[in-house]
C-alpha cells in the first residue's frame, strides 16, 4: 500500500510538471501560470503594466516604469502614439545597468499607429519604435487599430466635421511589413489590437505569420466573452487593457464584497479576474503603492461563484470608442464582436 501511494504521488507530480511546462491551462477556467505561451512558443508574462494615459507625461512614464520593475513587473506595454517610447527604453536600460534585470527578463510591447499603415510608413514606424526603445529587439509589435488614417504629421487628421480622414490602405498591407520585421529580427512576435472577429478571420486568410495577441478593452462591465472565446479558438491570446474600467468600478458592491472576502482591493479582484480567464492584463497606475498592489495578485484565487458574479456584471460598456472614426470602413465596433 505504501509503495503504491508513492507511485501515485510520483505520477501526479510528473503530470502537474508537464502541464505547467506546456501551459495547458491557457484557454481553460483553471488558474493559469504567471505567464502565457504564445502560439509561436514564446512566453509572455500574463500580468503587465500599461503606460498609456493623458496623465502619463514622459517624465512620469520613466519613473513609473522603473517603479513597476522594482514592484516585480516584467511585461511593459507601450505605443508610438503615447509619445514615451524613449522613456520606457531608458527606464529599462537603467534597470539593466543596476543589475535589477537582464534584457531577456522583460517583455516589451509597442504599437504601430493608424497614420503608418502603408508599407513605407509602417516600415518607418517600426524603425522609429526600434530606435526609440533602444533595447536590442521588440518582444511584441501590435497594430494599434485596423483603421488607417490619412498619412502625415497629424496623428488624428480630422475633416471640418470632426470626423477622422481615412487612409485607403488595407491593414493587410500593414501586416506584411510587420511580418518582415519578424523575419529581420527586430521584432520577436506580432499581433493586433482592437480587431473584431471578422477582421481577425480576414487577416488569417492572408497572414504568413499568425497574430499572437489581440489586445482589447476588457473589464467587468465589458467582459468580451464572445471575442475572447473566438480568439482562443483560433489559438490567439488576448490582452485586456483598461481592466479597471477607467477607475469607475472601484466602488461596485459586488467587487467590494469579493475583495473583502480575500483581503484584497477591488482593483486586485479585477486584475485577478482576467488572469483566471487566461487573459493577459495590463493595468496602469502612477502611484508607487498601487503598482505594488497591482502586482500582488498571485496569492489568492477567485471562486467559481465569484467569477460568475463578475461575468454577470457585463453591460457592454466601452470607454474607448474612437468615435471620430466610426464611419471608417474598418471601424471595429460596428459588429457584435
C-alpha positions as protocol buffer text, in pm:
chain_id: "A"
residue {
  index: 1
  type: UNK
  ca { x: 0 y: 0 z: 0 }
}
residue {
  index: 2
  type: UNK
  ca { x: 281 y: 241 z: 91 }
}
residue {
  index: 3
  type: UNK
  ca { x: 470 y: 161 z: -231 }
}
residue {
  index: 4
  type: UNK
  ca { x: 155 y: 215 z: -440 }
}
residue {
  index: 5
  type: UNK
  ca { x: 96 y: 553 z: -276 }
}
residue {
  index: 6
  type: UNK
  ca { x: 449 y: 662 z: -361 }
}
residue {
  index: 7
  type: UNK
  ca { x: 400 y: 559 z: -726 }
}
residue {
  index: 8
  type: UNK
  ca { x: 72 y: 753 z: -747 }
}
residue {
  index: 9
  type: UNK
  ca { x: 234 y: 1060 z: -591 }
}
residue {
  index: 10
  type: UNK
  ca { x: 520 y: 1049 z: -844 }
}
residue {
  index: 11
  type: UNK
  ca { x: 277 y: 1016 z: -1136 }
}
residue {
  index: 12
  type: UNK
  ca { x: 79 y: 1314 z: -1003 }
}
residue {
  index: 13
  type: UNK
  ca { x: 396 y: 1527 z: -980 }
}
residue {
  index: 14
  type: UNK
  ca { x: 500 y: 1436 z: -1337 }
}
residue {
  index: 15
  type: UNK
  ca { x: 155 y: 1522 z: -1475 }
}
residue {
  index: 16
  type: UNK
  ca { x: 148 y: 1858 z: -1296 }
}
residue {
  index: 17
  type: UNK
  ca { x: 502 y: 1941 z: -1408 }
}
residue {
  index: 18
  type: UNK
  ca { x: 425 y: 1860 z: -1772 }
}
residue {
  index: 19
  type: UNK
  ca { x: 101 y: 2059 z: -1761 }
}
residue {
  index: 20
  type: UNK
  ca { x: 293 y: 2361 z: -1631 }
}
residue {
  index: 21
  type: UNK
  ca { x: 564 y: 2339 z: -1896 }
}
residue {
  index: 22
  type: UNK
  ca { x: 305 y: 2303 z: -2173 }
}
residue {
  index: 23
  type: UNK
  ca { x: 86 y: 2572 z: -2014 }
}
residue {
  index: 24
  type: UNK
  ca { x: -227 y: 2367 z: -2088 }
}
residue {
  index: 25
  type: UNK
  ca { x: -443 y: 2599 z: -1881 }
}
residue {
  index: 26
  type: UNK
  ca { x: -421 y: 2896 z: -2121 }
}
residue {
  index: 27
  type: UNK
  ca { x: -773 y: 2857 z: -2252 }
}
residue {
  index: 28
  type: UNK
  ca { x: -946 y: 2688 z: -1958 }
}
residue {
  index: 29
  type: UNK
  ca { x: -1119 y: 2813 z: -1647 }
}
residue {
  index: 30
  type: UNK
  ca { x: -840 y: 2688 z: -1420 }
}
residue {
  index: 31
  type: UNK
  ca { x: -581 y: 2929 z: -1279 }
}
residue {
  index: 32
  type: UNK
  ca { x: -300 y: 2971 z: -1533 }
}
residue {
  index: 33
  type: UNK
  ca { x: 66 y: 3022 z: -1458 }
}
residue {
  index: 34
  type: UNK
  ca { x: 218 y: 3369 z: -1426 }
}
residue {
  index: 35
  type: UNK
  ca { x: 293 y: 3362 z: -1798 }
}
residue {
  index: 36
  type: UNK
  ca { x: 111 y: 3256 z: -2113 }
}
residue {
  index: 37
  type: UNK
  ca { x: 269 y: 3072 z: -2402 }
}
residue {
  index: 38
  type: UNK
  ca { x: 204 y: 3244 z: -2734 }
}
residue {
  index: 39
  type: UNK
  ca { x: 130 y: 3046 z: -3049 }
}
residue {
  index: 40
  type: UNK
  ca { x: 494 y: 3084 z: -3161 }
}
residue {
  index: 41
  type: UNK
  ca { x: 621 y: 2924 z: -2839 }
}
residue {
  index: 42
  type: UNK
  ca { x: 736 y: 3249 z: -2676 }
}
residue {
  index: 43
  type: UNK
  ca { x: 635 y: 3305 z: -2314 }
}
residue {
  index: 44
  type: UNK
  ca { x: 478 y: 3637 z: -2213 }
}
residue {
  index: 45
  type: UNK
  ca { x: 410 y: 3741 z: -1853 }
}
residue {
  index: 46
  type: UNK
  ca { x: 34 y: 3730 z: -1803 }
}
residue {
  index: 47
  type: UNK
  ca { x: 49 y: 4046 z: -1590 }
}
residue {
  index: 48
  type: UNK
  ca { x: 195 y: 4365 z: -1732 }
}
residue {
  index: 49
  type: UNK
  ca { x: 184 y: 4739 z: -1674 }
}
residue {
  index: 50
  type: UNK
  ca { x: 29 y: 4994 z: -1907 }
}
residue {
  index: 51
  type: UNK
  ca { x: 191 y: 5328 z: -1989 }
}
residue {
  index: 52
  type: UNK
  ca { x: -80 y: 5496 z: -2195 }
}
residue {
  index: 53
  type: UNK
  ca { x: -285 y: 5775 z: -2036 }
}
residue {
  index: 54
  type: UNK
  ca { x: -326 y: 6151 z: -2065 }
}
residue {
  index: 55
  type: UNK
  ca { x: -188 y: 6172 z: -1709 }
}
residue {
  index: 56
  type: UNK
  ca { x: 134 y: 5996 z: -1809 }
}
residue {
  index: 57
  type: UNK
  ca { x: 384 y: 6267 z: -1902 }
}
residue {
  index: 58
  type: UNK
  ca { x: 711 y: 6143 z: -2046 }
}
residue {
  index: 59
  type: UNK
  ca { x: 895 y: 6204 z: -1720 }
}
residue {
  index: 60
  type: UNK
  ca { x: 626 y: 6022 z: -1523 }
}
residue {
  index: 61
  type: UNK
  ca { x: 643 y: 5725 z: -1760 }
}
residue {
  index: 62
  type: UNK
  ca { x: 1017 y: 5700 z: -1698 }
}
residue {
  index: 63
  type: UNK
  ca { x: 970 y: 5700 z: -1320 }
}
residue {
  index: 64
  type: UNK
  ca { x: 669 y: 5470 z: -1332 }
}
residue {
  index: 65
  type: UNK
  ca { x: 840 y: 5205 z: -1544 }
}
residue {
  index: 66
  type: UNK
  ca { x: 1132 y: 5198 z: -1301 }
}
residue {
  index: 67
  type: UNK
  ca { x: 890 y: 5171 z: -1008 }
}
residue {
  index: 68
  type: UNK
  ca { x: 700 y: 4899 z: -1189 }
}
residue {
  index: 69
  type: UNK
  ca { x: 1012 y: 4694 z: -1247 }
}
residue {
  index: 70
  type: UNK
  ca { x: 1101 y: 4732 z: -879 }
}
residue {
  index: 71
  type: UNK
  ca { x: 750 y: 4612 z: -792 }
}
residue {
  index: 72
  type: UNK
  ca { x: 800 y: 4297 z: -998 }
}
residue {
  index: 73
  type: UNK
  ca { x: 653 y: 4379 z: -1339 }
}
residue {
  index: 74
  type: UNK
  ca { x: 835 y: 4217 z: -1631 }
}
residue {
  index: 75
  type: UNK
  ca { x: 583 y: 4299 z: -1903 }
}
residue {
  index: 76
  type: UNK
  ca { x: 562 y: 4663 z: -2016 }
}
residue {
  index: 77
  type: UNK
  ca { x: 308 y: 4788 z: -2266 }
}
residue {
  index: 78
  type: UNK
  ca { x: 387 y: 5098 z: -2471 }
}
residue {
  index: 79
  type: UNK
  ca { x: 296 y: 5253 z: -2806 }
}
residue {
  index: 80
  type: UNK
  ca { x: 432 y: 5506 z: -3051 }
}
residue {
  index: 81
  type: UNK
  ca { x: 109 y: 5705 z: -3006 }
}
residue {
  index: 82
  type: UNK
  ca { x: 181 y: 5752 z: -2635 }
}
residue {
  index: 83
  type: UNK
  ca { x: 494 y: 5952 z: -2721 }
}
residue {
  index: 84
  type: UNK
  ca { x: 702 y: 5793 z: -2446 }
}
residue {
  index: 85
  type: UNK
  ca { x: 888 y: 5502 z: -2607 }
}
residue {
  index: 86
  type: UNK
  ca { x: 1229 y: 5665 z: -2537 }
}
residue {
  index: 87
  type: UNK
  ca { x: 1143 y: 5695 z: -2168 }
}
residue {
  index: 88
  type: UNK
  ca { x: 1026 y: 5332 z: -2150 }
}
residue {
  index: 89
  type: UNK
  ca { x: 1350 y: 5220 z: -2309 }
}
residue {
  index: 90
  type: UNK
  ca { x: 1565 y: 5443 z: -2089 }
}
residue {
  index: 91
  type: UNK
  ca { x: 1398 y: 5313 z: -1772 }
}
residue {
  index: 92
  type: UNK
  ca { x: 1460 y: 4953 z: -1879 }
}
residue {
  index: 93
  type: UNK
  ca { x: 1822 y: 5025 z: -1973 }
}
residue {
  index: 94
  type: UNK
  ca { x: 1880 y: 5189 z: -1635 }
}
residue {
  index: 95
  type: UNK
  ca { x: 1740 y: 4888 z: -1450 }
}
residue {
  index: 96
  type: UNK
  ca { x: 1961 y: 4659 z: -1658 }
}
residue {
  index: 97
  type: UNK
  ca { x: 2264 y: 4874 z: -1568 }
}
residue {
  index: 98
  type: UNK
  ca { x: 2167 y: 4848 z: -1200 }
}
residue {
  index: 99
  type: UNK
  ca { x: 2166 y: 4470 z: -1227 }
}
residue {
  index: 100
  type: UNK
  ca { x: 1796 y: 4454 z: -1136 }
}
residue {
  index: 101
  type: UNK
  ca { x: 1704 y: 4277 z: -1461 }
}
residue {
  index: 102
  type: UNK
  ca { x: 1854 y: 4140 z: -1781 }
}
residue {
  index: 103
  type: UNK
  ca { x: 1712 y: 4233 z: -2120 }
}
residue {
  index: 104
  type: UNK
  ca { x: 1565 y: 3885 z: -2161 }
}
residue {
  index: 105
  type: UNK
  ca { x: 1380 y: 3920 z: -1830 }
}
residue {
  index: 106
  type: UNK
  ca { x: 1148 y: 4192 z: -1955 }
}
residue {
  index: 107
  type: UNK
  ca { x: 879 y: 4166 z: -2225 }
}
residue {
  index: 108
  type: UNK
  ca { x: 815 y: 4492 z: -2412 }
}
residue {
  index: 109
  type: UNK
  ca { x: 515 y: 4563 z: -2631 }
}
residue {
  index: 110
  type: UNK
  ca { x: 468 y: 4861 z: -2863 }
}
residue {
  index: 111
  type: UNK
  ca { x: 226 y: 4950 z: -3140 }
}
residue {
  index: 112
  type: UNK
  ca { x: 209 y: 5094 z: -3491 }
}
residue {
  index: 113
  type: UNK
  ca { x: -22 y: 5395 z: -3502 }
}
residue {
  index: 114
  type: UNK
  ca { x: -300 y: 5447 z: -3756 }
}
residue {
  index: 115
  type: UNK
  ca { x: -118 y: 5707 z: -3967 }
}
residue {
  index: 116
  type: UNK
  ca { x: 152 y: 5450 z: -4051 }
}
residue {
  index: 117
  type: UNK
  ca { x: -46 y: 5183 z: -4234 }
}
residue {
  index: 118
  type: UNK
  ca { x: 109 y: 5195 z: -4582 }
}
residue {
  index: 119
  type: UNK
  ca { x: 405 y: 4967 z: -4644 }
}
residue {
  index: 120
  type: UNK
  ca { x: 655 y: 5253 z: -4648 }
}
residue {
  index: 121
  type: UNK
  ca { x: 510 y: 5426 z: -4343 }
}
residue {
  index: 122
  type: UNK
  ca { x: 473 y: 5101 z: -4148 }
}
residue {
  index: 123
  type: UNK
  ca { x: 837 y: 5022 z: -4213 }
}
residue {
  index: 124
  type: UNK
  ca { x: 927 y: 5373 z: -4096 }
}
residue {
  index: 125
  type: UNK
  ca { x: 716 y: 5336 z: -3781 }
}
residue {
  index: 126
  type: UNK
  ca { x: 876 y: 5004 z: -3688 }
}
residue {
  index: 127
  type: UNK
  ca { x: 1223 y: 5151 z: -3723 }
}
residue {
  index: 128
  type: UNK
  ca { x: 1126 y: 5458 z: -3517 }
}
residue {
  index: 129
  type: UNK
  ca { x: 994 y: 5240 z: -3235 }
}
residue {
  index: 130
  type: UNK
  ca { x: 1302 y: 5017 z: -3254 }
}
residue {
  index: 131
  type: UNK
  ca { x: 1527 y: 5324 z: -3228 }
}
residue {
  index: 132
  type: UNK
  ca { x: 1317 y: 5495 z: -2961 }
}
residue {
  index: 133
  type: UNK
  ca { x: 1316 y: 5193 z: -2730 }
}
residue {
  index: 134
  type: UNK
  ca { x: 1683 y: 5113 z: -2796 }
}
residue {
  index: 135
  type: UNK
  ca { x: 1660 y: 4773 z: -2623 }
}
residue {
  index: 136
  type: UNK
  ca { x: 1805 y: 4537 z: -2892 }
}
residue {
  index: 137
  type: UNK
  ca { x: 1467 y: 4399 z: -3005 }
}
residue {
  index: 138
  type: UNK
  ca { x: 1093 y: 4445 z: -2959 }
}
residue {
  index: 139
  type: UNK
  ca { x: 918 y: 4150 z: -2794 }
}
residue {
  index: 140
  type: UNK
  ca { x: 573 y: 4223 z: -2933 }
}
residue {
  index: 141
  type: UNK
  ca { x: 461 y: 4465 z: -3203 }
}
residue {
  index: 142
  type: UNK
  ca { x: 89 y: 4529 z: -3238 }
}
residue {
  index: 143
  type: UNK
  ca { x: -118 y: 4709 z: -3499 }
}
residue {
  index: 144
  type: UNK
  ca { x: -293 y: 4964 z: -3274 }
}
residue {
  index: 145
  type: UNK
  ca { x: -618 y: 4964 z: -3475 }
}
residue {
  index: 146
  type: UNK
  ca { x: -735 y: 4807 z: -3802 }
}
residue {
  index: 147
  type: UNK
  ca { x: -817 y: 5158 z: -3930 }
}
residue {
  index: 148
  type: UNK
  ca { x: -566 y: 5355 z: -4133 }
}
residue {
  index: 149
  type: UNK
  ca { x: -575 y: 5735 z: -4105 }
}
residue {
  index: 150
  type: UNK
  ca { x: -456 y: 5989 z: -4361 }
}
residue {
  index: 151
  type: UNK
  ca { x: -79 y: 5984 z: -4351 }
}
residue {
  index: 152
  type: UNK
  ca { x: 106 y: 6296 z: -4243 }
}
residue {
  index: 153
  type: UNK
  ca { x: 224 y: 6479 z: -3933 }
}
residue {
  index: 154
  type: UNK
  ca { x: -121 y: 6493 z: -3768 }
}
residue {
  index: 155
  type: UNK
  ca { x: -180 y: 6180 z: -3561 }
}
residue {
  index: 156
  type: UNK
  ca { x: -558 y: 6224 z: -3576 }
}
residue {
  index: 157
  type: UNK
  ca { x: -638 y: 6408 z: -3901 }
}
residue {
  index: 158
  type: UNK
  ca { x: -990 y: 6550 z: -3895 }
}
residue {
  index: 159
  type: UNK
  ca { x: -1221 y: 6693 z: -4158 }
}
residue {
  index: 160
  type: UNK
  ca { x: -1424 y: 7011 z: -4088 }
}
residue {
  index: 161
  type: UNK
  ca { x: -1696 y: 6797 z: -3928 }
}
residue {
  index: 162
  type: UNK
  ca { x: -1453 y: 6643 z: -3677 }
}
residue {
  index: 163
  type: UNK
  ca { x: -1451 y: 6305 z: -3847 }
}
residue {
  index: 164
  type: UNK
  ca { x: -1126 y: 6118 z: -3898 }
}
residue {
  index: 165
  type: UNK
  ca { x: -988 y: 6146 z: -4251 }
}
residue {
  index: 166
  type: UNK
  ca { x: -929 y: 5784 z: -4350 }
}
residue {
  index: 167
  type: UNK
  ca { x: -647 y: 5629 z: -4545 }
}
residue {
  index: 168
  type: UNK
  ca { x: -738 y: 5388 z: -4826 }
}
residue {
  index: 169
  type: UNK
  ca { x: -466 y: 5149 z: -4707 }
}
residue {
  index: 170
  type: UNK
  ca { x: -571 y: 4794 z: -4621 }
}
residue {
  index: 171
  type: UNK
  ca { x: -450 y: 4665 z: -4284 }
}
residue {
  index: 172
  type: UNK
  ca { x: -324 y: 4356 z: -4469 }
}
residue {
  index: 173
  type: UNK
  ca { x: -50 y: 4575 z: -4621 }
}
residue {
  index: 174
  type: UNK
  ca { x: 49 y: 4691 z: -4272 }
}
residue {
  index: 175
  type: UNK
  ca { x: 62 y: 4331 z: -4152 }
}
residue {
  index: 176
  type: UNK
  ca { x: 301 y: 4232 z: -4429 }
}
residue {
  index: 177
  type: UNK
  ca { x: 552 y: 4492 z: -4307 }
}
residue {
  index: 178
  type: UNK
  ca { x: 512 y: 4364 z: -3954 }
}
residue {
  index: 179
  type: UNK
  ca { x: 590 y: 4013 z: -4077 }
}
residue {
  index: 180
  type: UNK
  ca { x: 905 y: 4149 z: -4243 }
}
residue {
  index: 181
  type: UNK
  ca { x: 1017 y: 4292 z: -3907 }
}
residue {
  index: 182
  type: UNK
  ca { x: 992 y: 3946 z: -3752 }
}
residue {
  index: 183
  type: UNK
  ca { x: 1198 y: 3796 z: -4032 }
}
residue {
  index: 184
  type: UNK
  ca { x: 1476 y: 4056 z: -3996 }
}
residue {
  index: 185
  type: UNK
  ca { x: 1496 y: 4003 z: -3619 }
}
residue {
  index: 186
  type: UNK
  ca { x: 1392 y: 4345 z: -3490 }
}
residue {
  index: 187
  type: UNK
  ca { x: 1065 y: 4202 z: -3359 }
}
residue {
  index: 188
  type: UNK
  ca { x: 1000 y: 3866 z: -3190 }
}
residue {
  index: 189
  type: UNK
  ca { x: 619 y: 3849 z: -3213 }
}
residue {
  index: 190
  type: UNK
  ca { x: 339 y: 4039 z: -3384 }
}
residue {
  index: 191
  type: UNK
  ca { x: -28 y: 4087 z: -3308 }
}
residue {
  index: 192
  type: UNK
  ca { x: -323 y: 4321 z: -3332 }
}
residue {
  index: 193
  type: UNK
  ca { x: -530 y: 4546 z: -3109 }
}
residue {
  index: 194
  type: UNK
  ca { x: -898 y: 4641 z: -3126 }
}
residue {
  index: 195
  type: UNK
  ca { x: -972 y: 4390 z: -3403 }
}
residue {
  index: 196
  type: UNK
  ca { x: -1313 y: 4224 z: -3419 }
}
residue {
  index: 197
  type: UNK
  ca { x: -1372 y: 3860 z: -3514 }
}
residue {
  index: 198
  type: UNK
  ca { x: -1441 y: 3932 z: -3881 }
}
residue {
  index: 199
  type: UNK
  ca { x: -1120 y: 4134 z: -3916 }
}
residue {
  index: 200
  type: UNK
  ca { x: -917 y: 3861 z: -3748 }
}
residue {
  index: 201
  type: UNK
  ca { x: -1072 y: 3597 z: -3976 }
}
residue {
  index: 202
  type: UNK
  ca { x: -980 y: 3803 z: -4282 }
}
residue {
  index: 203
  type: UNK
  ca { x: -627 y: 3868 z: -4154 }
}
residue {
  index: 204
  type: UNK
  ca { x: -571 y: 3496 z: -4102 }
}
residue {
  index: 205
  type: UNK
  ca { x: -655 y: 3435 z: -4468 }
}
residue {
  index: 206
  type: UNK
  ca { x: -357 y: 3647 z: -4577 }
}
residue {
  index: 207
  type: UNK
  ca { x: -109 y: 3615 z: -4291 }
}
residue {
  index: 208
  type: UNK
  ca { x: 203 y: 3403 z: -4324 }
}
residue {
  index: 209
  type: UNK
  ca { x: 278 y: 3472 z: -3957 }
}
residue {
  index: 210
  type: UNK
  ca { x: -20 y: 3426 z: -3728 }
}
residue {
  index: 211
  type: UNK
  ca { x: -100 y: 3706 z: -3480 }
}
residue {
  index: 212
  type: UNK
  ca { x: -13 y: 3600 z: -3126 }
}
residue {
  index: 213
  type: UNK
  ca { x: -229 y: 3857 z: -2945 }
}
residue {
  index: 214
  type: UNK
  ca { x: -543 y: 4065 z: -2984 }
}
residue {
  index: 215
  type: UNK
  ca { x: -526 y: 4345 z: -2727 }
}
residue {
  index: 216
  type: UNK
  ca { x: -874 y: 4469 z: -2642 }
}
residue {
  index: 217
  type: UNK
  ca { x: -1057 y: 4670 z: -2378 }
}
residue {
  index: 218
  type: UNK
  ca { x: -1197 y: 4438 z: -2113 }
}
residue {
  index: 219
  type: UNK
  ca { x: -1323 y: 4482 z: -1756 }
}
residue {
  index: 220
  type: UNK
  ca { x: -1621 y: 4358 z: -1553 }
}
residue {
  index: 221
  type: UNK
  ca { x: -1870 y: 4575 z: -1742 }
}
residue {
  index: 222
  type: UNK
  ca { x: -1717 y: 4479 z: -2080 }
}
residue {
  index: 223
  type: UNK
  ca { x: -1621 y: 4114 z: -2038 }
}
residue {
  index: 224
  type: UNK
  ca { x: -1584 y: 4050 z: -2415 }
}
residue {
  index: 225
  type: UNK
  ca { x: -1658 y: 3679 z: -2367 }
}
residue {
  index: 226
  type: UNK
  ca { x: -1755 y: 3613 z: -2730 }
}
residue {
  index: 227
  type: UNK
  ca { x: -1447 y: 3781 z: -2875 }
}
residue {
  index: 228
  type: UNK
  ca { x: -1212 y: 3623 z: -2620 }
}
residue {
  index: 229
  type: UNK
  ca { x: -1358 y: 3278 z: -2684 }
}
residue {
  index: 230
  type: UNK
  ca { x: -1324 y: 3336 z: -3059 }
}
residue {
  index: 231
  type: UNK
  ca { x: -959 y: 3438 z: -3027 }
}
residue {
  index: 232
  type: UNK
  ca { x: -877 y: 3143 z: -2803 }
}
residue {
  index: 233
  type: UNK
  ca { x: -1041 y: 2905 z: -3050 }
}
residue {
  index: 234
  type: UNK
  ca { x: -810 y: 3045 z: -3319 }
}
residue {
  index: 235
  type: UNK
  ca { x: -504 y: 2999 z: -3095 }
}
residue {
  index: 236
  type: UNK
  ca { x: -468 y: 3374 z: -3040 }
}
residue {
  index: 237
  type: UNK
  ca { x: -411 y: 3501 z: -2688 }
}
residue {
  index: 238
  type: UNK
  ca { x: -585 y: 3811 z: -2557 }
}
residue {
  index: 239
  type: UNK
  ca { x: -455 y: 4104 z: -2355 }
}
residue {
  index: 240
  type: UNK
  ca { x: -704 y: 4320 z: -2162 }
}
residue {
  index: 241
  type: UNK
  ca { x: -639 y: 4693 z: -2150 }
}
residue {
  index: 242
  type: UNK
  ca { x: -833 y: 4924 z: -1919 }
}
residue {
  index: 243
  type: UNK
  ca { x: -903 y: 4626 z: -1690 }
}
residue {
  index: 244
  type: UNK
  ca { x: -1009 y: 4856 z: -1405 }
}
residue {
  index: 245
  type: UNK
  ca { x: -1279 y: 5027 z: -1611 }
}
residue {
  index: 246
  type: UNK
  ca { x: -1103 y: 5364 z: -1604 }
}
residue {
  index: 247
  type: UNK
  ca { x: -1142 y: 5373 z: -1227 }
}
residue {
  index: 248
  type: UNK
  ca { x: -1521 y: 5383 z: -1248 }
}
residue {
  index: 249
  type: UNK
  ca { x: -1579 y: 5037 z: -1100 }
}
residue {
  index: 250
  type: UNK
  ca { x: -1387 y: 5064 z: -773 }
}
residue {
  index: 251
  type: UNK
  ca { x: -1697 y: 5104 z: -557 }
}
residue {
  index: 252
  type: UNK
  ca { x: -1913 y: 4840 z: -723 }
}
residue {
  index: 253
  type: UNK
  ca { x: -2071 y: 4647 z: -432 }
}
residue {
  index: 254
  type: UNK
  ca { x: -2012 y: 4302 z: -580 }
}
residue {
  index: 255
  type: UNK
  ca { x: -1642 y: 4377 z: -633 }
}
residue {
  index: 256
  type: UNK
  ca { x: -1604 y: 4533 z: -288 }
}
residue {
  index: 257
  type: UNK
  ca { x: -1765 y: 4225 z: -129 }
}
residue {
  index: 258
  type: UNK
  ca { x: -1542 y: 3984 z: -320 }
}
residue {
  index: 259
  type: UNK
  ca { x: -1233 y: 4188 z: -234 }
}
residue {
  index: 260
  type: UNK
  ca { x: -1324 y: 4195 z: 135 }
}
residue {
  index: 261
  type: UNK
  ca { x: -1360 y: 3817 z: 145 }
}
residue {
  index: 262
  type: UNK
  ca { x: -998 y: 3782 z: 24 }
}
residue {
  index: 263
  type: UNK
  ca { x: -847 y: 4084 z: 198 }
}
residue {
  index: 264
  type: UNK
  ca { x: -788 y: 4242 z: -142 }
}
residue {
  index: 265
  type: UNK
  ca { x: -880 y: 4567 z: -317 }
}
residue {
  index: 266
  type: UNK
  ca { x: -1137 y: 4586 z: -595 }
}
residue {
  index: 267
  type: UNK
  ca { x: -851 y: 4662 z: -836 }
}
residue {
  index: 268
  type: UNK
  ca { x: -677 y: 4339 z: -738 }
}
residue {
  index: 269
  type: UNK
  ca { x: -1003 y: 4148 z: -785 }
}
residue {
  index: 270
  type: UNK
  ca { x: -1048 y: 4288 z: -1138 }
}
residue {
  index: 271
  type: UNK
  ca { x: -690 y: 4203 z: -1231 }
}
residue {
  index: 272
  type: UNK
  ca { x: -722 y: 3853 z: -1088 }
}
residue {
  index: 273
  type: UNK
  ca { x: -1047 y: 3805 z: -1281 }
}
residue {
  index: 274
  type: UNK
  ca { x: -865 y: 3843 z: -1613 }
}
residue {
  index: 275
  type: UNK
  ca { x: -578 y: 3618 z: -1507 }
}
residue {
  index: 276
  type: UNK
  ca { x: -815 y: 3337 z: -1416 }
}
residue {
  index: 277
  type: UNK
  ca { x: -975 y: 3368 z: -1760 }
}
residue {
  index: 278
  type: UNK
  ca { x: -635 y: 3305 z: -1917 }
}
residue {
  index: 279
  type: UNK
  ca { x: -627 y: 3667 z: -2037 }
}
residue {
  index: 280
  type: UNK
  ca { x: -313 y: 3880 z: -2007 }
}
residue {
  index: 281
  type: UNK
  ca { x: -382 y: 4207 z: -1830 }
}
residue {
  index: 282
  type: UNK
  ca { x: -208 y: 4547 z: -1827 }
}
residue {
  index: 283
  type: UNK
  ca { x: -339 y: 4776 z: -1550 }
}
residue {
  index: 284
  type: UNK
  ca { x: -180 y: 5118 z: -1526 }
}
residue {
  index: 285
  type: UNK
  ca { x: -107 y: 5345 z: -1231 }
}
residue {
  index: 286
  type: UNK
  ca { x: 125 y: 5632 z: -1148 }
}
residue {
  index: 287
  type: UNK
  ca { x: 104 y: 5552 z: -778 }
}
residue {
  index: 288
  type: UNK
  ca { x: 401 y: 5351 z: -650 }
}
residue {
  index: 289
  type: UNK
  ca { x: 198 y: 5170 z: -383 }
}
residue {
  index: 290
  type: UNK
  ca { x: -77 y: 5087 z: -633 }
}
residue {
  index: 291
  type: UNK
  ca { x: 185 y: 4934 z: -863 }
}
residue {
  index: 292
  type: UNK
  ca { x: 291 y: 4706 z: -579 }
}
residue {
  index: 293
  type: UNK
  ca { x: -72 y: 4615 z: -507 }
}
residue {
  index: 294
  type: UNK
  ca { x: -148 y: 4556 z: -876 }
}
residue {
  index: 295
  type: UNK
  ca { x: 135 y: 4305 z: -893 }
}
residue {
  index: 296
  type: UNK
  ca { x: 32 y: 4128 z: -572 }
}
residue {
  index: 297
  type: UNK
  ca { x: -243 y: 3914 z: -725 }
}
residue {
  index: 298
  type: UNK
  ca { x: -91 y: 3567 z: -735 }
}
residue {
  index: 299
  type: UNK
  ca { x: -162 y: 3474 z: -373 }
}
residue {
  index: 300
  type: UNK
  ca { x: -539 y: 3430 z: -393 }
}
residue {
  index: 301
  type: UNK
  ca { x: -796 y: 3261 z: -614 }
}
residue {
  index: 302
  type: UNK
  ca { x: -1147 y: 3373 z: -701 }
}
residue {
  index: 303
  type: UNK
  ca { x: -1407 y: 3101 z: -654 }
}
residue {
  index: 304
  type: UNK
  ca { x: -1620 y: 2983 z: -950 }
}
residue {
  index: 305
  type: UNK
  ca { x: -1916 y: 3162 z: -793 }
}
residue {
  index: 306
  type: UNK
  ca { x: -1717 y: 3487 z: -768 }
}
residue {
  index: 307
  type: UNK
  ca { x: -1606 y: 3454 z: -1130 }
}
residue {
  index: 308
  type: UNK
  ca { x: -1971 y: 3410 z: -1233 }
}
residue {
  index: 309
  type: UNK
  ca { x: -2073 y: 3714 z: -1030 }
}
residue {
  index: 310
  type: UNK
  ca { x: -1819 y: 3925 z: -1219 }
}
residue {
  index: 311
  type: UNK
  ca { x: -1922 y: 3771 z: -1552 }
}
residue {
  index: 312
  type: UNK
  ca { x: -2278 y: 3881 z: -1478 }
}
residue {
  index: 313
  type: UNK
  ca { x: -2169 y: 4243 z: -1433 }
}
residue {
  index: 314
  type: UNK
  ca { x: -2123 y: 4273 z: -1809 }
}
residue {
  index: 315
  type: UNK
  ca { x: -2315 y: 4563 z: -1965 }
}
residue {
  index: 316
  type: UNK
  ca { x: -2107 y: 4606 z: -2283 }
}
residue {
  index: 317
  type: UNK
  ca { x: -1988 y: 4945 z: -2156 }
}
residue {
  index: 318
  type: UNK
  ca { x: -1696 y: 5060 z: -2370 }
}
residue {
  index: 319
  type: UNK
  ca { x: -1475 y: 5354 z: -2268 }
}
residue {
  index: 320
  type: UNK
  ca { x: -1255 y: 5356 z: -2580 }
}
residue {
  index: 321
  type: UNK
  ca { x: -1487 y: 5403 z: -2877 }
}
residue {
  index: 322
  type: UNK
  ca { x: -1269 y: 5607 z: -3114 }
}
residue {
  index: 323
  type: UNK
  ca { x: -1599 y: 5767 z: -3220 }
}
residue {
  index: 324
  type: UNK
  ca { x: -1442 y: 6015 z: -3459 }
}
residue {
  index: 325
  type: UNK
  ca { x: -1355 y: 5716 z: -3680 }
}
residue {
  index: 326
  type: UNK
  ca { x: -1690 y: 5537 z: -3661 }
}
residue {
  index: 327
  type: UNK
  ca { x: -1753 y: 5596 z: -4034 }
}
residue {
  index: 328
  type: UNK
  ca { x: -1425 y: 5426 z: -4126 }
}
residue {
  index: 329
  type: UNK
  ca { x: -1454 y: 5116 z: -4344 }
}
residue {
  index: 330
  type: UNK
  ca { x: -1261 y: 4915 z: -4084 }
}
residue {
  index: 331
  type: UNK
  ca { x: -1421 y: 5057 z: -3771 }
}
residue {
  index: 332
  type: UNK
  ca { x: -1420 y: 4751 z: -3542 }
}
residue {
  index: 333
  type: UNK
  ca { x: -1715 y: 4816 z: -3313 }
}
residue {
  index: 334
  type: UNK
  ca { x: -1997 y: 4802 z: -3568 }
}
residue {
  index: 335
  type: UNK
  ca { x: -2013 y: 4424 z: -3540 }
}
residue {
  index: 336
  type: UNK
  ca { x: -2131 y: 4238 z: -3228 }
}
residue {
  index: 337
  type: UNK
  ca { x: -1780 y: 4107 z: -3154 }
}
